[in-house]
Amino acid sequence: MATPRTNPSASPCNLCPRKCGALRDRGQRGYCGAGAEIRAARAALHYWEEPPISGEDGSGTVFFTYCPLRCVYCQNRTIAEGEAGCTLEAGQLADAFLSLQEQGALNVNCVTPTHYSPQIAEAVSKARSRGLHLPIVWNTSGYELPEVVEWLDGTVDVYLADFKYADEELARHYSNAPDYPEVALRAIASMVETAGTPAYDDYHGQRRMVSGVVVRHMVLPGAVEHSLKAVELLYRTFGDDVLYSIMNQYTPVMAESVSARFPELAKRVDAQDYARVLDFADEMGLDDYFWQDGPAAEESFIPRWDGTGLGQVLP
């Protein structure tokens, strides 16, 4: 197990690249919005991840509240901004993990988990001592610190990581994170080092990913040139050491005030633009990658943040 140069800390908080230093254990909230307690909004089977993650039986997803990146176009804005969620102890989170296993989940899929890394690692340890045997999936924006990724070695088995931007200005414009391209590439490199290349098993007749990294890139409206740059940069950097997922599920669900500031985001991705990115991936030599066909950009794919699976019912 790799040992980081410094242990990740939630107070003062240095869990994400923003390193805001919030004293979360003293009531301060970080840039992400999180305090000392774990908050999550849903723990349930989810069927719309990549095939070796969801399979037919579903991925056991736990959606955590708040987010260090806070993209203006986030389709999960309600939980990213803390408008929904219930408070959990590590033991209660372990209970949720074990319940998902009992429901037949292929894995435990922690969605936007970075700012709760120590608490989630504790919950995984507790759950494993009680019989949890599923792979742990870290479903992240890609805005991670390599030292935290290294510290999670032994806890996380599979990384499902975004690579949102290859362009600093686009990252600044939409996520207030001009360092995103550099930071995410370093983080993904650490993920590959710790989780290895993709590996699978046969779980109840389904091909399940048990280790490795999937890198997602979602095409944004009007940003096809940026997507071409992202695909090229990823493949030249990681080759076949990771799986790739090129997504067209962007859904314009922003508040009116945000749409007024970013009118270019008030529409879905043009089908020809998405096809152009896929054609470019083929030309680059990506022989095996995931892509989306049909109505992937639908609000109906956004779950209800009602406390399902967490022992609480939210309004």
C-alpha angles and dihedrals in degrees: 000000000000118000118218122224089243130015114250113254132202092195114065080020118232098149097116134036092265090068090194093175094222114172093229094172088059097053099271118131123220129234085271092056096245124134129191097295129077113248125189134167107201143009113188146120111288122196105186104076122102113300099258089049101046101022112172098303097053140246117275098238126189112191112208124207122245128021136221094217103046101190113201092233097048112152089203092053093135093066096029088062094043098249092132134031144094130236119253139184119223090255092054090050089052088053089055091050092052092046090055089052090052089052090059101257117169091222145344107265115198108200117204093351104151099104091052097046098128094045093047091049088053091049092049090051091050092047093048090052086057096049108281108154103162123114114259114234119202105208104195144164087236090246094123139133116244091224091057091047089052091048089054091058105122092028102058122053104174131029120209098188133176123223097196103168140023089179122077095208093051089049090050093046098050104024107020087238112114089168091060099105094051094040095048094049091053091046093050090049088056090048091054091048094052103032097035128209120326116290131176144195135193108257115182089332094312128114102240127187109232101173141007139057135293114194117203128199120186116203113230125210113271093005103095094128090056090051092052088053091049094050092048093047093049096048094044089050103042106016111183095340090098137036118244130219119189109195136198098181097112106144121191101227099141125138115262092251090058093045089055090056095043107031092164088068094057093090138058126256114282110249092227091053091052091048089051091056091049091049090051091051089053091050090050090058102256098153098175122032138132122254135172127245128184129010099348093144101071131129087222088073090063108094126232112259094218104129094261112174094010100090092251135089117219125201 
